[in-house]
Amino acid sequence: MTRTTTAVLTTLAMLAFAGNSLLCRLALKETSIDAASFTALRLLSGAMTLWLIVYLRGGMRLVAGSWPSAFALFAYAAAFSFAYVSLSAATGALLLFGAVQATMIGYGLWSGERMSRRQWMGLLLALLGLVGLLSPGLSAPPLSGSLLMLGAGIAWGVYSLRGRGGGDATAVTAGNFVRSVPMALALSLFALPVFSLDSKGVWYAIVSGALASGVGYAVWYRALPGLRPVSAATVQLSVPVIAALGGVMFLAEAPGVRLVLASLAILGGIALVIVNRRPVGAGR
């Protein structure tokens, strides 16, 4: 695969990941669909799309993946949806990305990875940015939504860690999406008192699941072999930025000074940590 192909696929994947935030926020802000229904439709359409992709390329037709990973995927998707009831697209994407990276970094440290002084300074800077973002004040995001999104990020970090070295990533993800559907339907039954649908909300959820999630993950896994590990981690710094720009363009969300400063601290701090990072277990 050429560098140009890798760059195009990577760009499309980042746009898809940011699109999930925009589509979810747009659906829950502009339509009457409830968060549980959005989650169920997103996971169902994602499962169907990924299964079709695996089937058409002649891959394994048995359901891959595992139930623990499927639960982590479901926990991410559900917390993600409920968080966006109250969070802006930019704030949600920033919190999600920060929590995912914090989970991955924390696992590395627990596994014996060592960090340089620069990396520790980056981690401290990111934590200070998070504290500054969530500190009480008129411009602070809602605490409940923030905690839900942090939980979504932790769940996705766990899902990512469980998927390392799992063989055919697209087939495994397809299997996990399929397994997550009954969980999402159970959540919808539990949330039946607030059940609400409309045509636009349904379409936003289907596009989020089929394109931004299903096709997005398949494209990302296709691009990964052409990226160095550091590049793959660093390029994801663009997702909150893309989501913020999309929020301004499509949702009329004007990022405040607090969010801008927190974004610089969190994304800059994470960049200091992940660039030239040693592999897990280094130094043992």
Sequence and secondary structure as in RCSB ss.txt:
>XXXX:A:sequence
MTRTTTAVLTTLAMLAFAGNSLLCRLALKETSIDAASFTALRLLSGAMTLWLIVYLRGGMRLVAGSWPSAFALFA
YAAAFSFAYVSLSAATGALLLFGAVQATMIGYGLWSGERMSRRQWMGLLLALLGLVGLLSPGLSAPPLSGSLLML
GAGIAWGVYSLRGRGGGDATAVTAGNFVRSVPMALALSLFALPVFSLDSKGVWYAIVSGALASGVGYAVWYRALP
GLRPVSAATVQLSVPVIAALGGVMFLAEAPGVRLVLASLAILGGIALVIVNRRPVGAGR
>XXXX:A:secstr
  HHHHHHHHHHHHHHHHHHHHHHHHHHHHS   HHHHHHHHHHHHHHHHHHHHHHTT   S  S HHHHHHHHH
HHHHHHHHTTTS HHHHHHHHHHHHHHHHHHHHHHTT    HHHHHHHHHHHHHHHHHHSSSTTS  HHHHHHHH
HHHHHHHHHHHHTTT SSHHHHHHHHHHHHHHHHHHHHHHTGGG    HHHHHHHHHIIIIIIIIHHHHHHHHGG
GS HHHHHHHTTHHHHHHHHHHHHHH     HHHHHHHHHHHHHHHHHHTT   TTTT 
